[in-house]
């Protein structure tokens, strides 16, 4: 114990008095700068991002939040790197040779770094072209789900099963955004061949009108679900296509409610939704 106290008095305490307080000041200043810079970036983005005429407030908020998250994360990395170099300098580590060594290592790994550069450049285009934002539902290859995070290097999405997918931007060649600006109800429903089509169409349109006027659904339905066309003559049914428009991310909820209401209405009107049938001829 006496030896520890002696070391503290002879080595640690003099260092704290001479240089340690500067290291502590750098750390505290870094935390303060990070805090204020995050607030400044947030206000700056909210002020300069111009809303598009066809975008909703929710869509613009997603876009702003995505830009804020990327800029804040980049700013934090930069500030802590600078702070780390200042701390190393204060504790007596020569920064010049470290930077020179980093340059040599950078050249050595230059060919491997091309993939990282590709990810970063692709990420910049995704962000500035506003292809998708945090909170959007997208499909990238075999993976699909809600965007939870976007950095300059990769996008993180969570699918319906809860599985998280991390996708480097350089590997994204095609992306489908299922929730940008508006979404569409695209429903096919089969009715039996002996159904009165004009009556079927009337019932479908009436159900769509009723749902669009319902206080629970009218705020999310942009265009009421209506009959579009006879889509196909299937083996056991006539396929009817129904189309409508909703706010982003509401298409699945609205389509599910529409299916339920159509089933109730068809049962009430005696319209059959057929199941697959097969006719068997017995040889005489």
Secondary structure, DSSP 8 states (H G I E B T S, - for coil): -HHHHHHIIIIIHHHIIIIIHHHHHHHHHHHHHHHHHHHHHHHHHHHH----TT--HHHHHHHHHHHHHHHHHHHHHHHHHHHHHHHHHHTT--HHHHHHHHHHHHHHTHHHHHHHHHHHHHHHHHHHTT---TT-EEEETTEEEEEEEE-SSEEEEE-TTS-EEEEEGGG-S-EEESSSS-EEEEEEEEE-TTS-HHHHHHHHHHHHHHHHHSTTTTTTEEEEEEEEEEEEE-SSSEEEEEEEEESTT-HHHHHHHHHHHHHHHHHHHT--------------
